Amino acid sequence: MRKISNFLLLFYAVAFSAQSYDTALIPNELLKGAHAVIRESNEHYVLKSVNDMQITSVRAVTVLNSSGDSFSNVFIPYNPNTKVSGIKVELFDGEGKLMKTYSKKDFSDYTNNPSAALYVDDRVLVLRPLLTKYPYTVKTSFETNTSNTVYLSGFKPLNAFDIAVERAVMTIQNNSGIKIRKKVSEKPMAVLNQSEEGNMWKYSFENVQALTEEPFSPDLDYLVPQVEFSPEKFTLEGRQGDMTDWDSFGKWYYSQLLTPVSAVTPEIAAEVKALNLSGSTAEKVKTVYQYMQNKTRYVLIAMGIGGWQPMPAAEVSKKGYGDCKALTNYMRTLLSAAGIPSYFSVIYDGDSEQTFDKEFPRLSGNHAVLMVPTEEGNLWLENTSQRHAFNHLSFTSHHRNVLAVNENGIQIVNTPVYTPGQSKEKLTAQVAVNAEGGMTSVADFKFSGGQYDMNLRLFNLKSDEVKEAMKNRYQQLKIEQIAVNDLQNNRDEATISYALNLQANSFAKKLGTDLFFPVMPFYPTVTFTANEERQHPFEISFPFQDDYEIEYAAPEGYAFKEVPASVITSTEFGNYHITFQLNDKKLKVHRVLTINKGLYPKEKYKDYVSFRKKTASSDNIKVLISKI
């Protein structure tokens, strides 16, 4: 069998060395919308045993223009359990002529901390080969030997927008006898070719055109076909595990990754005792949670068991920092000291909804939160922010599920679901228009749900920076004076509020002796276009509602002569209404825009744009004030 493996490796090496990288050979259809083209990509996996895997990688990318330079960068990760050898990088000009060759000594060696980790076990070799004349091609080849067999994970043609694929191949040679579960997700943008013969599996894509990111594009994973793999037995950083089903994997996760770092030390027990907890379970959890927030700060730490094991709770307690998994596990340990059970929960956090497949256990996810069962339902704790509200997950963690880990396995539990009305901006304002066309406004704002999340960043700013942020937010008003008062983050109710007092010139335009102005001064003009044919589905990942009540007062000697007609619009994407009421020389305007969450076919994009153009047009209705 080893002779066969060596023969295959020799075959791939010969095949790739014979490849011509003349740019003229790229099919014309692959140049459309592409900044770069993957000429050849080949990954050959040999799973030798539960703790021994070899990967031979060859990849050649042709960069077409300066916007594609980032695709030429070479990143080769490694760690104490992953060794890399045979590194070779070749640089070709547009006609396929070899210009330069690089080896390992030409790489820079960095800590692999893309999120500014405090310290990590992982490292990465980096090379940025460039030619000043376009196009050019970068070919990279190397071999990886690793004991971390859990990372036999998946194959897809594209990992980014604006890059096309001429040919991509993945082969798996399973010499281990371990069953490998696979899952194929097919999409219309590319056809997967596959063959399986004995212990040799082969998958490939050919002539895949580049995807261009469009407004409201869903996550790339939704658009791209892929094959996912999950070995039933695996090794991660020297620890063998079982992924036969979710419960087997959960028991391993709990015993091997969580239990060793979750000891209730005398110091942690003393912390909790000093809190003098009382009241309902929810009240006790809130007290502990806000104590934890006030004590800790977020720092990425990718050390330990492949970046999946949390930093020990005792260390977090002592040092006062940790990443999402460390802070979540520390919170779990504090609750354990209080006699309150909770579940360390792995989640896919992101704008696009991504869920775990109940029938396909696999080491995956990118974030950790804590679920606390109570007599009144589950509490959800986001542990990475000192300012985050109690029992509030951000909008990037709603509408999906989590892997809730416990000693008996894994429960797959759904997170809360936002309705638009639970993600609201509520505005109440009084606006006085003066005879010169200026305006003075006193306004109260309140944000909840996902709009609470959007405004949390205000609390990272100094007071003068908050004023500048508000000037930028409402720049269409040409603000002369502004004051932001009573900026509050209600961490009990997950609401943010503030009062905004401002003066602006050139708000109303003069028409002879009359004045006219747009009815929505606090809503910027938004342009929606659908001039080109839509290529992909579109996603509204963020449901919300804007509820505005504005009362206008005319200047002395003026009066409202005409009241606009009400507008009501309702579609599957949401609804809109704006009404006008003249009362005691004041005009009251009530406007509500509701946007639903949804994933829609590309054919409906023009309908969505039409809906938003109608709402923008109604927001721009002009009110006339006439001189008496």
C-alpha positions as CSV (number, residue, x, y, z in Angstrom):
1,M,0.0,0.0,0.0
2,R,2.9,2.4,0.7
3,K,4.2,1.8,-2.8
4,I,0.8,2.8,-4.2
5,S,0.9,5.9,-2.1
6,N,4.4,6.9,-3.2
7,F,3.4,6.2,-6.8
8,L,0.4,8.6,-6.5
9,L,2.6,11.3,-5.0
10,L,5.1,10.9,-7.8
11,F,2.2,11.1,-10.3
12,Y,0.9,14.3,-8.9
13,A,4.4,15.9,-8.8
14,V,5.0,15.0,-12.4
15,A,1.5,16.1,-13.5
16,F,2.0,19.5,-11.9
17,S,5.5,20.0,-13.1
18,A,4.2,19.5,-16.7
19,Q,1.5,22.2,-16.3
20,S,1.9,25.3,-18.4
21,Y,1.0,28.6,-16.7
22,D,0.8,30.7,-19.9
23,T,-2.1,33.1,-19.2
24,A,-3.3,32.7,-22.8
25,L,-4.4,29.2,-22.0
26,I,-7.0,30.4,-19.4
27,P,-10.6,29.9,-20.8
28,N,-12.2,33.3,-21.6
29,E,-15.2,32.6,-19.4
30,L,-13.0,32.4,-16.3
31,L,-11.6,35.9,-16.8
32,K,-15.0,37.5,-16.4
33,G,-15.2,39.3,-13.0
34,A,-12.0,37.6,-11.8
35,H,-9.0,39.3,-10.2
36,A,-7.2,35.9,-10.1
37,V,-7.6,32.4,-11.4
38,I,-6.7,29.2,-9.6
39,R,-5.0,27.2,-12.4
40,E,-4.5,24.0,-10.4
41,S,-5.2,23.1,-6.8
42,N,-4.6,19.6,-5.5
43,E,-4.7,18.3,-2.0
44,H,-3.9,14.6,-1.4
45,Y,-4.8,13.3,2.0
46,V,-3.4,10.0,3.3
47,L,-5.1,8.9,6.6
48,K,-2.6,6.3,7.9
49,S,-4.0,5.9,11.4
50,V,-6.1,7.6,14.1
51,N,-3.1,9.9,14.8
52,D,-1.2,10.0,11.6
53,M,-2.2,12.0,8.4
54,Q,-0.1,13.2,5.5
55,I,-1.2,16.0,3.2
56,T,0.5,16.9,-0.1
57,S,-0.6,20.3,-1.4
58,V,0.1,21.9,-4.8
59,R,-1.6,25.2,-5.8
60,A,-1.0,27.6,-8.7
61,V,-2.7,31.0,-8.8
62,T,-2.5,33.4,-11.7
63,V,-3.0,37.1,-10.6
64,L,-4.6,39.1,-13.3
65,N,-4.4,42.6,-11.9
66,S,-3.4,44.6,-8.8
67,S,-6.7,43.8,-7.1
68,G,-5.7,40.2,-7.1
69,D,-2.3,40.5,-5.4
70,S,-3.7,39.2,-2.1
71,F,-4.4,35.9,-3.8
72,S,-0.7,35.4,-4.4
73,N,0.2,35.5,-0.7
74,V,1.4,32.1,0.6
75,F,0.4,31.1,4.2
76,I,1.5,27.8,5.6
77,P,0.3,27.1,9.2
78,Y,2.1,24.7,11.5
79,N,2.2,23.9,15.3
80,P,4.0,21.4,17.6
81,N,1.9,18.5,16.2
82,T,2.0,19.6,12.5
83,K,5.3,19.4,10.6
84,V,5.7,21.0,7.2
85,S,8.4,20.0,4.7
86,G,9.3,20.2,1.0
87,I,8.3,23.8,0.7
88,K,8.8,25.3,-2.8
89,V,7.3,28.4,-4.4
90,E,7.8,29.3,-8.0
91,L,7.0,32.6,-9.7
92,F,6.1,32.7,-13.4
93,D,5.4,35.6,-15.8
94,G,2.4,36.0,-18.0
95,E,3.8,33.6,-20.6
96,G,4.5,30.9,-18.1
97,K,8.3,31.5,-17.9
98,L,9.9,30.7,-14.6
99,M,11.2,34.0,-13.0
100,K,12.1,33.0,-9.5
101,T,12.1,30.1,-7.0
102,Y,11.6,30.4,-3.2
103,S,12.2,27.9,-0.4
104,K,11.4,27.9,3.3
105,K,14.3,30.2,4.2
106,D,12.6,33.0,2.2
107,F,9.5,32.9,4.4
108,S,8.8,35.0,7.4
109,D,7.7,33.0,10.5
110,Y,4.9,34.6,12.7
111,T,2.7,33.7,15.6
112,N,-0.6,32.8,13.9
113,N,-2.8,35.4,15.6
114,P,-5.2,36.9,13.1
115,S,-7.3,38.3,15.9
116,A,-4.4,39.8,17.9
117,A,-4.1,36.9,20.3
118,L,-2.2,37.4,23.5
119,Y,-0.3,34.1,22.9
120,V,-0.9,31.1,20.7
121,D,0.6,27.7,20.0
122,D,0.0,28.0,16.3
123,R,2.5,29.6,13.9
124,V,2.4,30.5,10.2
125,L,5.0,30.8,7.5
126,V,4.3,33.8,5.2
127,L,5.6,34.7,1.8
128,R,4.3,37.5,-0.5
129,P,5.8,36.9,-4.0
130,L,5.0,39.7,-6.5
131,L,5.8,40.8,-10.0
132,T,5.3,44.4,-11.0
133,K,4.0,43.3,-14.4
134,Y,0.6,41.6,-14.7
135,P,-0.4,38.8,-15.1
136,Y,1.8,36.5,-13.1
137,T,1.5,33.1,-11.5
138,V,2.5,31.8,-8.1
139,K,2.8,28.0,-7.6
140,T,3.2,26.6,-4.1
141,S,3.9,23.0,-3.1
142,F,4.6,21.4,0.3
143,E,3.9,18.4,2.4
144,T,2.3,18.3,5.9
145,N,2.5,15.5,8.4
146,T,0.2,15.8,11.4
147,S,-1.3,13.9,14.3
148,N,-4.4,16.1,14.3
149,T,-6.6,13.9,12.1
150,V,-9.8,15.7,13.2
151,Y,-8.9,18.4,10.6
152,L,-9.8,16.2,7.7
153,S,-12.6,18.6,7.2
154,G,-13.8,19.6,3.7
155,F,-13.4,20.6,0.1
156,K,-14.9,23.5,-1.9
157,P,-13.8,25.2,-5.0
158,L,-13.9,28.8,-3.7
159,N,-13.0,30.5,-0.4
160,A,-13.4,34.1,-1.6
161,F,-15.1,36.3,-4.1
162,D,-13.4,37.6,-7.3
163,I,-11.4,34.5,-8.0
164,A,-12.1,31.7,-10.6
165,V,-11.0,28.1,-10.6
166,E,-9.7,26.2,-13.6
167,R,-9.2,22.9,-11.8
168,A,-9.4,21.9,-8.1
169,V,-8.9,18.3,-6.9
170,M,-9.0,16.6,-3.5
171,T,-8.2,13.0,-3.0
172,I,-8.4,10.9,0.2
173,Q,-6.6,7.7,0.7
174,N,-7.9,6.0,3.8
175,N,-5.4,3.4,5.0
176,S,-6.6,3.6,8.6
177,G,-9.7,1.5,8.6
178,I,-11.5,4.3,10.3
179,K,-15.0,5.1,8.9
180,I,-15.1,8.6,7.4
181,R,-18.6,10.2,7.2
182,K,-19.1,12.6,4.3
183,K,-21.7,15.2,3.3
184,V,-22.2,16.7,-0.1
185,S,-23.8,20.1,-0.5
186,E,-24.5,20.7,-4.2
187,K,-25.1,24.2,-5.6
188,P,-25.9,25.3,-9.2
189,M,-22.8,27.4,-9.6
190,A,-20.4,24.4,-10.0
191,V,-20.7,20.7,-10.6
192,L,-18.8,18.3,-8.3
193,N,-17.1,15.4,-10.0
194,Q,-16.6,12.4,-7.7
195,S,-15.4,8.9,-7.7
196,E,-14.8,6.3,-5.0
197,E,-12.9,3.1,-5.5
198,G,-12.0,1.1,-2.4
199,N,-10.1,3.3,0.1
200,M,-9.5,6.0,-2.6
201,W,-11.9,8.9,-2.9
202,K,-11.5,11.7,-5.5
203,Y,-13.4,14.9,-5.8
204,S,-12.9,17.8,-8.3
205,F,-14.3,21.0,-9.8
206,E,-13.4,22.4,-13.2
207,N,-14.0,25.8,-14.8
208,V,-15.7,27.6,-12.0
209,Q,-16.4,31.2,-12.7
210,A,-15.6,33.9,-10.1
211,L,-18.4,35.1,-7.8
212,T,-18.8,38.8,-7.4
213,E,-20.1,40.0,-4.1
214,E,-23.4,41.8,-4.5
215,P,-25.5,43.9,-2.1
216,F,-27.1,41.6,0.5
217,S,-25.0,38.6,-0.6
218,P,-25.4,35.7,1.7
219,D,-22.3,34.0,3.2
220,L,-20.0,32.5,0.6
221,D,-20.6,29.0,2.0
222,Y,-24.3,29.3,1.0
223,L,-23.4,29.9,-2.6
224,V,-20.5,27.4,-3.1
225,P,-20.9,23.6,-3.3
226,Q,-18.7,21.6,-0.9
227,V,-18.0,18.2,0.5
228,E,-17.5,17.9,4.3
229,F,-15.8,15.0,6.0
230,S,-15.9,13.7,9.6
231,P,-13.8,10.7,10.8
232,E,-15.5,8.6,13.4
233,K,-12.2,8.3,15.3
234,F,-9.8,11.1,15.5
235,T,-6.9,12.7,17.4
236,L,-6.6,16.3,18.5
237,E,-3.3,17.5,20.1
238,G,-2.5,14.0,21.3
239,R,-6.0,13.2,22.6
240,Q,-8.0,10.5,20.8
241,G,-11.7,11.0,20.4
242,D,-14.9,9.5,19.1
243,M,-17.2,11.3,16.7
244,T,-19.6,8.3,16.0
245,D,-22.5,10.6,17.0
246,W,-23.0,13.9,18.7
247,D,-23.3,12.3,22.2
248,S,-20.0,10.4,21.8
249,F,-18.3,13.6,20.7
250,G,-19.9,15.6,23.5
251,K,-18.8,13.2,26.2
252,W,-15.2,13.5,24.8
253,Y,-15.4,17.2,24.6
254,Y,-16.7,17.5,28.2
255,S,-14.2,15.1,29.7
256,Q,-11.1,16.0,27.7
257,L,-11.5,19.7,27.0
258,L,-13.8,21.2,29.7
259,T,-13.5,19.1,32.9
260,P,-9.7,19.6,33.3
261,V,-10.0,23.4,33.2
262,S,-13.2,23.8,35.3
263,A,-12.1,23.1,38.8
264,V,-13.9,25.1,41.5
265,T,-10.9,26.2,43.4
266,P,-11.1,27.6,47.0
267,E,-10.5,31.1,45.4
268,I,-13.4,30.7,43.0
269,A,-15.7,29.4,45.7
270,A,-14.8,32.4,47.8
271,E,-15.6,34.7,44.9
272,V,-19.1,33.3,44.6
273,K,-19.7,33.2,48.4
274,A,-18.8,36.9,48.6
275,L,-21.6,37.8,46.2
276,N,-24.3,36.7,48.8
277,L,-26.6,35.4,46.1
278,S,-30.3,35.5,46.6
279,G,-33.6,35.5,44.8
280,S,-34.6,33.4,41.8
281,T,-32.2,31.5,39.6
282,A,-32.3,34.2,37.0
283,E,-31.5,36.9,39.6
284,K,-28.5,34.8,40.9
285,V,-27.2,34.3,37.4
286,K,-27.4,38.0,36.6
287,T,-25.5,38.9,39.7
288,V,-22.7,36.4,38.9
289,Y,-22.7,37.4,35.2
290,Q,-22.3,41.1,35.9
291,Y,-19.6,40.4,38.5
292,M,-17.8,38.4,35.8
293,Q,-18.1,41.2,33.3
294,N,-16.8,43.8,35.7
295,K,-13.8,41.6,36.5
296,T,-12.7,40.4,33.1
297,R,-11.8,41.6,29.6
298,Y,-11.6,39.8,26.3
299,V,-8.3,38.7,24.8
300,L,-8.0,36.0,22.2
301,I,-5.9,33.0,23.4
302,A,-5.6,30.2,20.9
303,M,-3.3,28.0,23.1
304,G,-4.2,24.5,24.2
305,I,-5.8,21.5,22.4
306,G,-5.8,23.0,18.9
307,G,-7.4,26.2,20.1
308,W,-10.5,24.4,21.3
309,Q,-9.7,23.9,25.0
310,P,-10.4,26.9,27.3
311,M,-7.8,28.5,29.5
312,P,-8.3,27.2,33.0
313,A,-11.0,29.0,35.0
314,A,-8.5,29.5,37.9
315,E,-6.2,31.4,35.5
316,V,-9.0,33.6,34.2
317,S,-10.0,34.3,37.8
318,K,-6.4,35.3,38.7
319,K,-5.5,37.2,35.5
320,G,-8.8,38.8,34.6
321,Y,-8.8,38.0,30.9
322,G,-9.7,35.3,28.4
323,D,-11.1,34.6,25.0
324,C,-14.7,33.6,24.3
325,K,-14.2,30.0,25.4
326,A,-12.2,30.9,28.4
327,L,-14.6,33.5,29.7
328,T,-17.6,31.3,28.9
329,N,-16.0,28.4,30.9
330,Y,-15.1,30.7,33.7
331,M,-18.7,31.9,33.9
332,R,-19.8,28.2,33.9
333,T,-17.4,27.4,36.7
334,L,-18.6,30.4,38.8
335,L,-22.2,29.1,38.4
336,S,-21.1,25.6,39.3
337,A,-19.7,27.0,42.5
338,A,-23.1,28.5,43.2
339,G,-24.8,25.2,42.5
340,I,-26.3,26.3,39.2
341,P,-25.8,24.0,36.2
342,S,-25.1,25.6,32.8
343,Y,-23.9,24.4,29.4
344,F,-20.8,25.5,27.5
345,S,-22.3,26.1,24.0
346,V,-20.4,26.2,20.7
347,I,-22.1,28.3,17.9
348,Y,-21.5,29.6,14.4
349,D,-21.5,33.4,15.0
350,G,-22.0,35.6,11.9
351,D,-24.4,37.7,9.8
352,S,-25.6,34.7,7.8
353,E,-27.5,32.0,9.7
354,Q,-25.4,28.8,10.0
355,T,-26.6,25.8,11.9
356,F,-25.2,22.4,13.0
357,D,-26.5,19.3,11.2
358,K,-28.1,16.9,13.7
359,E,-27.1,14.0,11.5
360,F,-23.5,15.0,10.8
361,P,-21.3,15.3,13.9
362,R,-18.2,17.4,13.2
363,L,-15.7,19.6,15.0
364,S,-16.8,23.0,13.9
365,G,-18.2,26.4,15.1
366,N,-16.4,29.7,15.7
367,H,-17.7,31.1,19.0
368,A,-18.8,30.0,22.5
369,V,-21.7,31.2,24.6
370,L,-23.3,29.9,27.8
371,M,-26.8,28.5,28.1
372,V,-28.4,28.4,31.6
373,P,-31.6,26.4,32.0
374,T,-34.0,27.9,34.5
375,E,-37.6,27.2,35.6
376,E,-38.6,30.1,33.3
377,G,-36.7,29.0,30.2
378,N,-33.1,29.2,29.0
379,L,-30.9,32.1,29.8
380,W,-28.3,33.0,27.2
381,L,-25.0,34.7,28.1
382,E,-22.5,36.4,25.8
383,N,-19.4,36.5,27.9
384,T,-16.9,38.5,25.8
385,S,-18.1,42.0,26.4
386,Q,-18.1,44.1,29.6
387,R,-21.0,46.1,28.3
388,H,-23.3,43.4,26.9
389,A,-26.7,43.1,28.5
390,F,-27.8,40.1,30.6
391,N,-29.6,37.3,28.8
392,H,-29.0,38.9,25.4
393,L,-27.3,37.3,22.4
394,S,-26.2,39.6,19.6
395,F,-28.1,39.5,16.3
396,T,-25.2,37.4,14.9
397,S,-26.1,34.6,17.3
398,H,-29.9,34.5,16.8
399,H,-31.9,32.3,14.4
400,R,-29.5,29.2,14.7
401,N,-28.5,26.5,17.0
402,V,-25.7,25.6,19.4
403,L,-23.9,22.5,20.6
404,A,-24.7,22.5,24.3
405,V,-22.0,20.3,25.9
406,N,-22.6,18.3,29.1
407,E,-21.4,15.1,30.7
408,N,-23.9,13.0,28.8
409,G,-23.1,14.3,25.4
410,I,-24.4,17.2,23.3
411,Q,-27.8,18.8,23.0
412,I,-28.5,20.8,19.9
413,V,-30.5,23.7,21.1
414,N,-32.0,26.6,19.1
415,T,-31.1,30.1,20.1
416,P,-33.7,32.9,20.4
417,V,-35.3,34.3,17.3
418,Y,-35.7,38.1,16.8
419,T,-38.9,39.5,15.4
420,P,-38.5,43.0,13.8
421,G,-40.4,44.6,16.7
422,Q,-37.8,43.2,19.1
423,S,-35.0,44.9,17.2
424,K,-36.3,48.4,17.3
425,E,-35.2,52.0,17.0
426,K,-37.8,54.2,18.8
427,L,-37.6,57.9,18.2
428,T,-39.7,60.7,19.7
429,A,-38.8,64.2,18.6
430,Q,-40.0,67.8,18.7
431,V,-38.7,69.9,15.8
432,A,-39.1,73.7,15.6
433,V,-38.6,75.2,12.1
434,N,-37.5,78.9,12.0
435,A,-38.2,81.5,9.4
436,E,-34.7,81.3,8.0
437,G,-35.0,77.6,7.2
438,G,-33.1,76.3,10.2
439,M,-34.4,73.9,12.8
440,T,-34.0,73.1,16.4
441,S,-34.7,69.6,17.6
442,V,-35.1,67.8,20.9
443,A,-35.2,64.0,20.4
444,D,-35.2,60.9,22.5
445,F,-33.8,57.6,21.0
446,K,-34.1,54.1,22.3
447,F,-32.7,50.9,20.8
448,S,-33.3,47.3,21.5
449,G,-32.4,43.9,20.0
450,G,-30.0,44.0,17.1
451,Q,-30.1,47.8,17.1
452,Y,-28.9,47.6,20.7
453,D,-25.9,45.7,19.4
454,M,-25.3,48.3,16.6
455,N,-25.1,51.1,19.2
456,L,-22.9,49.4,21.8
457,R,-19.9,50.8,20.0
458,L,-20.8,54.3,21.3
459,F,-19.6,53.3,24.8
460,N,-16.1,52.8,23.4
461,L,-16.0,56.5,22.6
462,K,-15.1,59.6,24.6
463,S,-17.8,62.3,24.9
464,D,-16.4,64.5,22.1
465,E,-16.1,61.4,19.9
466,V,-19.7,60.5,20.6
467,K,-20.7,64.0,19.3
468,E,-18.7,63.6,16.2
469,A,-20.2,60.1,15.6
470,M,-23.7,61.7,15.8
471,K,-22.7,64.4,13.4
472,N,-21.6,61.8,11.0
473,R,-24.8,59.7,11.6
474,Y,-27.0,62.6,10.8
475,Q,-24.7,64.5,8.4
476,Q,-27.5,65.2,6.0
477,L,-28.8,67.8,8.5
478,K,-25.7,70.1,8.3
479,I,-25.6,70.3,12.1
480,E,-24.3,73.6,13.7
481,Q,-24.7,72.6,17.4
482,I,-25.3,69.2,19.0
483,A,-25.5,67.8,22.5
484,V,-25.8,64.1,23.4
485,N,-27.3,63.7,26.9
486,D,-28.1,60.8,29.1
487,L,-26.4,58.1,27.0
488,Q,-27.3,54.9,28.9
489,N,-26.8,51.2,28.5
490,N,-29.5,49.3,30.4
491,R,-27.8,46.0,30.9
492,D,-30.8,44.5,32.6
493,E,-33.2,45.2,29.7
494,A,-30.8,45.3,26.7
495,T,-31.7,48.8,25.7
496,I,-29.6,51.8,24.8
497,S,-31.0,55.3,25.0
498,Y,-29.9,58.9,24.7
499,A,-31.3,62.4,24.2
500,L,-30.1,64.3,21.2
501,N,-30.5,68.1,21.0
502,L,-29.3,69.9,17.9
503,Q,-29.5,72.9,15.7
504,A,-29.2,72.8,12.0
505,N,-29.2,75.4,9.2
506,S,-30.5,74.9,5.7
507,F,-33.1,72.4,6.8
508,A,-36.1,74.0,5.1
509,K,-35.9,75.4,1.6
510,K,-37.6,78.7,0.6
511,L,-40.2,78.8,-2.1
512,G,-41.0,82.5,-2.4
513,T,-42.3,83.4,1.1
514,D,-43.1,79.7,1.9
515,L,-40.9,77.0,3.4
516,F,-40.8,73.3,2.6
517,F,-38.8,70.4,4.2
518,P,-38.5,66.6,4.1
519,V,-40.6,64.8,6.8
520,M,-37.8,62.4,7.9
521,P,-34.8,64.6,9.0
522,F,-33.2,61.8,11.1
523,Y,-33.2,59.2,8.3
524,P,-30.4,59.5,5.7
525,T,-31.2,59.2,2.0
526,V,-30.5,55.5,1.0
527,T,-29.9,54.6,-2.6
528,F,-31.0,51.2,-3.8
529,T,-30.2,50.1,-7.3
530,A,-30.9,47.0,-9.4
531,N,-29.5,48.1,-12.8
532,E,-27.6,44.9,-13.5
533,E,-29.0,41.4,-13.6
534,R,-28.8,39.8,-10.2
535,Q,-26.5,36.7,-10.1
536,H,-27.1,35.3,-6.6
537,P,-29.8,35.0,-4.0
538,F,-30.0,37.8,-1.5
539,E,-30.3,37.7,2.3
540,I,-31.8,40.1,4.8
541,S,-30.0,38.8,7.8
542,F,-31.1,41.5,10.2
543,P,-34.8,42.0,11.0
544,F,-35.6,45.4,12.4
545,Q,-38.2,48.1,13.0
546,D,-37.8,51.9,13.0
547,D,-40.7,53.6,14.8
548,Y,-40.5,57.4,14.5
549,E,-42.8,60.0,16.0
550,I,-41.9,63.6,15.1
551,E,-43.9,66.7,16.0
552,Y,-43.2,69.8,13.9
553,A,-43.9,73.4,15.0
554,A,-44.0,76.2,12.4
555,P,-42.3,79.5,12.9
556,E,-44.3,82.5,14.1
557,G,-46.3,83.9,11.3
558,Y,-46.4,80.7,9.4
559,A,-48.9,77.8,9.2
560,F,-49.2,74.3,7.8
561,K,-51.5,74.7,4.8
562,E,-51.3,71.2,3.2
563,V,-51.1,67.9,5.0
564,P,-49.6,65.0,2.8
565,A,-51.6,61.9,2.3
566,S,-50.8,58.8,4.4
567,V,-48.8,56.1,2.7
568,I,-49.1,52.3,3.5
569,T,-47.0,49.7,1.7
570,S,-46.9,46.0,2.5
571,T,-44.7,43.3,1.0
572,E,-43.2,39.9,1.9
573,F,-40.0,41.8,2.7
574,G,-41.7,44.0,5.3
575,N,-44.1,46.9,5.5
576,Y,-44.1,50.7,5.8
577,H,-46.6,53.3,6.9
578,I,-46.4,57.0,7.4
579,T,-49.3,59.1,8.7
580,F,-49.8,62.9,9.2
581,Q,-52.0,64.7,11.8
582,L,-52.5,68.4,12.0
583,N,-53.4,69.5,15.6
584,D,-53.2,72.9,17.3
585,K,-50.9,74.4,14.7
586,K,-48.5,71.4,15.0
587,L,-47.9,68.6,12.5
588,K,-47.5,65.1,14.0
589,V,-45.8,62.5,11.7
590,H,-45.7,58.8,12.6
591,R,-43.6,56.6,10.4
592,V,-42.9,52.9,10.9
593,L,-40.6,50.8,8.7
594,T,-40.5,47.0,9.4
595,I,-38.0,44.8,7.6
596,N,-38.3,41.0,7.8
597,K,-35.4,38.5,7.9
598,G,-35.3,36.2,4.9
599,L,-33.3,34.5,2.2
600,Y,-34.8,35.2,-1.2
601,P,-34.2,34.0,-4.8
602,K,-32.4,36.4,-7.1
603,E,-35.5,36.9,-9.1
604,K,-37.1,38.8,-6.3
605,Y,-34.3,41.3,-5.8
606,K,-35.9,43.9,-8.1
607,D,-39.1,43.6,-6.1
608,Y,-37.1,44.3,-2.9
609,V,-35.4,47.3,-4.4
610,S,-38.8,48.6,-5.6
611,F,-40.1,48.3,-2.1
612,R,-37.2,50.2,-0.6
613,K,-37.3,52.9,-3.3
614,K,-41.0,53.4,-2.3
615,T,-40.1,53.8,1.3
616,A,-37.2,56.1,0.5
617,S,-39.5,58.2,-1.7
618,S,-42.1,58.4,1.2
619,D,-39.4,59.4,3.6
620,N,-38.6,62.3,1.3
621,I,-42.2,63.7,1.2
622,K,-42.0,67.5,1.5
623,V,-44.2,69.5,3.9
624,L,-45.1,73.0,3.0
625,I,-45.3,75.9,5.5
626,S,-47.0,79.1,4.2
627,K,-46.6,82.6,5.5
628,I,-49.8,83.9,7.0
